[in-house]
Protein backbone atom coordinates (compact mmCIF):
# COMPACT_ATOMS: atom_id res chain seq x y z
CA UNK A 1 0.00 0.00 0.00
CA UNK A 2 1.41 3.42 -0.89
CA UNK A 3 1.52 6.17 1.68
CA UNK A 4 -0.24 9.47 1.02
CA UNK A 5 1.59 12.63 2.01
CA UNK A 6 2.08 16.16 0.91
CA UNK A 7 5.67 17.27 0.61
CA UNK A 8 6.74 20.40 2.48
CA UNK A 9 8.84 21.58 -0.44
CA UNK A 10 7.51 22.87 -3.73
CA UNK A 11 7.41 20.23 -6.43
CA UNK A 12 9.77 20.69 -9.38
CA UNK A 13 8.34 21.99 -12.63
CA UNK A 14 6.69 19.14 -14.48
CA UNK A 15 8.59 20.17 -17.63
CA UNK A 16 11.87 19.35 -15.82
CA UNK A 17 10.81 15.78 -15.00
CA UNK A 18 11.10 12.55 -16.95
CA UNK A 19 7.98 10.68 -18.00
CA UNK A 20 8.79 8.10 -15.30
CA UNK A 21 8.81 10.82 -12.62
CA UNK A 22 5.60 12.37 -13.91
CA UNK A 23 3.84 9.00 -13.78
CA UNK A 24 5.11 8.17 -10.28
CA UNK A 25 7.27 5.27 -11.44
CA UNK A 26 10.44 7.07 -10.24
CA UNK A 27 10.98 9.41 -7.29
CA UNK A 28 10.24 13.03 -8.16
CA UNK A 29 13.41 14.12 -6.26
CA UNK A 30 16.17 11.52 -6.74
CA UNK A 31 14.88 9.63 -9.81
CA UNK A 32 15.23 6.18 -8.19
CA UNK A 33 12.68 3.63 -9.49
CA UNK A 34 9.81 3.09 -7.05
CA UNK A 35 8.25 -0.33 -6.97
CA UNK A 36 4.54 -0.81 -6.58
CA UNK A 37 3.43 0.47 -3.17
CA UNK A 38 6.96 1.58 -2.21
CA UNK A 39 6.64 5.32 -2.70
CA UNK A 40 4.86 8.15 -0.96
CA UNK A 41 1.97 9.48 -3.06
CA UNK A 42 2.20 13.28 -3.36
CA UNK A 43 -1.26 13.60 -4.83
CA UNK A 44 -2.57 14.23 -8.31
CA UNK A 45 -1.22 17.46 -9.80
CA UNK A 46 -2.95 19.38 -12.59
CA UNK A 47 -1.08 21.35 -15.25
CA UNK A 48 -2.44 23.75 -17.83
CA UNK A 49 0.33 24.47 -20.34
CA UNK A 50 0.46 27.68 -22.37
CA UNK A 51 -0.43 25.63 -25.44
CA UNK A 52 -2.23 22.32 -25.56
CA UNK A 53 -4.65 20.57 -23.27
CA UNK A 54 -4.55 20.43 -19.48
CA UNK A 55 -3.34 17.16 -17.98
CA UNK A 56 -2.67 15.44 -14.67
CA UNK A 57 0.59 14.04 -13.32
CA UNK A 58 1.13 11.81 -10.30
CA UNK A 59 4.39 12.42 -8.40
CA UNK A 60 5.70 10.09 -5.71
CA UNK A 61 8.75 10.29 -3.48
CA UNK A 62 10.90 7.79 -1.58
CA UNK A 63 9.71 6.59 1.81
CA UNK A 64 13.26 7.04 3.21
CA UNK A 65 13.75 10.82 3.00
CA UNK A 66 17.35 10.68 4.28
CA UNK A 67 18.48 8.18 1.62
CA UNK A 68 16.57 10.17 -1.02
CA UNK A 69 18.29 13.43 -0.09
CA UNK A 70 21.69 11.70 -0.31
CA UNK A 71 20.93 10.37 -3.78
CA UNK A 72 19.56 13.78 -4.82
CA UNK A 73 22.76 15.51 -3.69
CA UNK A 74 24.78 13.10 -5.83
CA UNK A 75 22.92 14.07 -9.04
C-alpha positions in Angstrom: 0.0 0.0 0.0 1.4 3.4 -0.9 1.5 6.2 1.7 -0.2 9.5 1.0 1.6 12.6 2.0 2.1 16.2 0.9 5.7 17.3 0.6 6.7 20.4 2.5 8.8 21.6 -0.4 7.5 22.9 -3.7 7.4 20.2 -6.4 9.8 20.7 -9.4 8.3 22.0 -12.6 6.7 19.1 -14.5 8.6 20.2 -17.6 11.9 19.3 -15.8 10.8 15.8 -15.0 11.1 12.5 -16.9 8.0 10.7 -18.0 8.8 8.1 -15.3 8.8 10.8 -12.6 5.6 12.4 -13.9 3.8 9.0 -13.8 5.1 8.2 -10.3 7.3 5.3 -11.4 10.4 7.1 -10.2 11.0 9.4 -7.3 10.2 13.0 -8.2 13.4 14.1 -6.3 16.2 11.5 -6.7 14.9 9.6 -9.8 15.2 6.2 -8.2 12.7 3.6 -9.5 9.8 3.1 -7.1 8.3 -0.3 -7.0 4.5 -0.8 -6.6 3.4 0.5 -3.2 7.0 1.6 -2.2 6.6 5.3 -2.7 4.9 8.2 -1.0 2.0 9.5 -3.1 2.2 13.3 -3.4 -1.3 13.6 -4.8 -2.6 14.2 -8.3 -1.2 17.5 -9.8 -3.0 19.4 -12.6 -1.1 21.4 -15.2 -2.4 23.8 -17.8 0.3 24.5 -20.3 0.5 27.7 -22.4 -0.4 25.6 -25.4 -2.2 22.3 -25.6 -4.6 20.6 -23.3 -4.5 20.4 -19.5 -3.3 17.2 -18.0 -2.7 15.4 -14.7 0.6 14.0 -13.3 1.1 11.8 -10.3 4.4 12.4 -8.4 5.7 10.1 -5.7 8.8 10.3 -3.5 10.9 7.8 -1.6 9.7 6.6 1.8 13.3 7.0 3.2 13.8 10.8 3.0 17.4 10.7 4.3 18.5 8.2 1.6 16.6 10.2 -1.0 18.3 13.4 -0.1 21.7 11.7 -0.3 20.9 10.4 -3.8 19.6 13.8 -4.8 22.8 15.5 -3.7 24.8 13.1 -5.8 22.9 14.1 -9.0 
